């Protein structure tokens, strides 16, 4: 890097009002350990701020931002017998590019560290991750939302555009993909000639035509494959359904891997799951009616979400539906892009092409209208609120079987209260003690019990009063904390 380029970097940094998530100013070295922590924190901070690099500048006063110069010469500094740069890089994981420069600026000695932004994985120093909160360096583990965003900020490679397999002829495309299914779901006539089918699939980016051959894209294969095992890179992406005996995994009753593309096999998958789910016999006025324990729409939406929102770059796992006596656990590879508390009102997909096609074909609900229907049906069936577990490499949504209110623990009740407040808010209503009593089917004389749940949910930082200035406690309305 030239002297002029380095001066431009310094000039840009000096225009900052103060230190920030990706810039740190120091006069002299305190310890090499401190530099390591800064490298981790600034690399992660640059990632979150969409900056390509973070910077440590020695020779600038961190309070006044005046150039005072430094006596620290990192290119000559050693830790024991080891050069500082090598010592740092041995303790930084994953290896990010760290460049060290010594220069003169306004007749003062300056030392500059340029640190590559993290990408898809937090940068850690000596097995610890750090982050900047303003100008303060903190442990990244204390800020799980920021950590999730770093993991999600992977290189912008679009999975759907990748090539699953290359074939020689149009007839081979028909051999591997069920093209009829696409036209049936859109309720349009199947073309009378193969060329028109191929042309439509090219326009939808399901296939590409190059050099007298055809390439089936990941998008086309994952949606319409007659057998996903024909595509080596996608074989393990078929959903897996496991039914256990009882409430744990000690004994497996059934274990079934799918083989069809998601569009082709989705309805069959849902029917298979529903056939394994427990049901209740409801006696009406004249007839007995068998009613599933779980609302089919909720199961359908949660399974579709697991398929659509998975991280296809997370190796070694597939979407999974696990059925126990008292719950269904639906998991997908990858961490969520948004906080689980915002699943009801927010929408963000890492596979937008995939989700767009599945919405058009009627597999998924339109943007932002799926989880509210899940919550509505959970309340209609008087089930406990769904739960979300964000684990090391995957996301799990749990749908619970019916429980009496008395059997729900404090966390169950708080979760249900929060989700009820969200549902009311996004349907232009407000939660009250009355609406929450109706949700739990609690008698009016037990209003104090519901008030306690509302208070605990507010103390958990999930809801708030719509009008804190309202002095009347009789008709208080509540909204989600983010509203």
Buried (B, 14 or more C-beta within 10 A) or exposed (E): EEEEEBBEBBEEBBEEEEBBBBBBBBBEBEEBEBBBBBBBBBBBBBBBBEBEBBBBBBBBEBEEBEBEBBEBBBEEBEEEEEBBBEBBBEBBBEEBEBEBBBBEBEEBBBBBBBBBBBBBBBBBBEEBBBBBEEEEBBEBEEBEEBBBBBBBBBEEEBBBEBBBBEBEEBEBBBEBBBBEBBBEBEEEEEBEEBEEBBBBBBEBBBBBBEEEEBBBBBBBBBBBBBEBEBBEBBBBBBBBBBBBEEEEEEEEEEEBBBBBBBBBBBEEBBEBBBEBBEEEEEEEEEEEEEEBBBBBBBBBBBBBBBBBBBBBEBEEBBBBBBBBEEBBBBBBBBBBBBBBBBBBBEBEBBBEBBBBBBBEBEBBBEEEEBBBBBBBBBBEBEBBBBBBEBEEBBBBBBBBBBBEBEEBEEEBBBBBBBBBBBBBBBEEEBBBBEBBBEBBEBEEEEBEBBBEBBEBBBEBEBBBBBEEEEEEEEEBBBBBBBB
